[in-house]
Amino acid sequence: MSDSTPTPEPFSKETLKLALKAFKKRLKLTKLDDESRLGYGPMSNGGKSQVVAITPPNQYPMELWQLLAQQGRLKHVGHGLYQMIEVGGGKD
């Protein structure tokens, strides 16, 4: 029994990468779905989606999403919702 043995990660890097990819895809589809409902007439300009956080895909356990939030790759905003962390400077 050695206390210096590092505990193994519960999820592989590949699993984390696939989960993050699934999250991004669901977020994109959710935003597109929201934007398609904003404008109803042929003269409408539509609009930008106000969706910033979603419930992560349930194909992966909640512990995985919590780990991604701890790593700073996602942000937990409460009530089981997560959002992407913006990387780099964007236009405001």
C-alpha positions in Angstrom: 0.0 0.0 0.0 1.7 3.1 -1.3 0.2 6.5 -0.7 2.4 8.0 -3.5 0.6 6.0 -6.2 -1.5 8.4 -8.3 -5.1 7.5 -8.6 -6.0 6.6 -12.2 -8.4 8.9 -14.1 -11.9 7.4 -14.1 -12.3 8.2 -17.8 -9.8 7.9 -20.6 -8.7 11.0 -22.6 -10.5 9.6 -25.6 -13.8 9.2 -23.7 -13.5 12.8 -22.5 -12.8 14.0 -26.0 -15.8 12.1 -27.4 -18.1 13.4 -24.7 -17.0 17.0 -25.3 -17.6 16.5 -29.0 -21.1 15.2 -28.3 -21.8 18.1 -26.0 -20.7 20.6 -28.7 -22.9 18.9 -31.3 -26.0 18.9 -29.0 -25.4 22.6 -28.1 -25.1 23.5 -31.8 -28.3 21.6 -32.7 -30.2 23.1 -29.8 -29.2 26.6 -30.9 -30.2 25.9 -34.5 -33.5 24.6 -33.3 -34.1 27.7 -31.2 -33.1 30.0 -34.0 -35.6 28.3 -36.4 -38.5 29.2 -34.1 -37.6 32.9 -33.7 -38.9 34.1 -37.0 -42.3 32.9 -38.3 -43.0 35.0 -41.4 -41.3 35.2 -44.7 -40.3 38.8 -44.0 -38.7 37.9 -40.7 -35.0 38.2 -40.1 -35.0 35.4 -37.6 -32.6 36.1 -34.8 -29.8 34.8 -32.7 -30.4 32.0 -30.2 -30.3 32.9 -26.6 -29.4 29.3 -25.6 -26.1 29.3 -23.7 -26.4 26.2 -21.5 -27.8 22.7 -22.0 -28.3 19.5 -20.3 -25.4 17.3 -21.4 -26.0 14.1 -23.4 -27.2 11.3 -21.2 -25.0 8.7 -23.0 -22.3 9.7 -20.6 -22.4 9.7 -16.7 -22.9 12.9 -14.8 -19.4 12.3 -13.1 -17.8 12.8 -16.6 -19.5 16.2 -17.0 -18.5 17.2 -13.4 -14.9 16.2 -14.3 -14.9 18.3 -17.5 -16.2 21.3 -15.4 -13.4 20.7 -12.8 -10.9 20.7 -15.7 -12.3 24.1 -16.9 -13.6 22.8 -20.2 -17.2 23.3 -19.3 -19.0 25.5 -16.8 -21.7 24.1 -14.5 -24.4 26.8 -14.3 -26.8 24.9 -12.0 -29.8 22.6 -12.2 -27.8 20.1 -14.3 -27.0 22.6 -17.1 -23.5 23.2 -18.5 -22.1 25.7 -21.0 -19.0 25.9 -23.1 -16.1 27.9 -21.8 -15.2 30.6 -24.3 -11.6 30.3 -25.4 -9.7 33.3 -26.8 -11.0 36.8 -27.5 -14.1 37.1 -29.5 -16.1 40.0 -30.9 -18.3 41.7 -28.4 
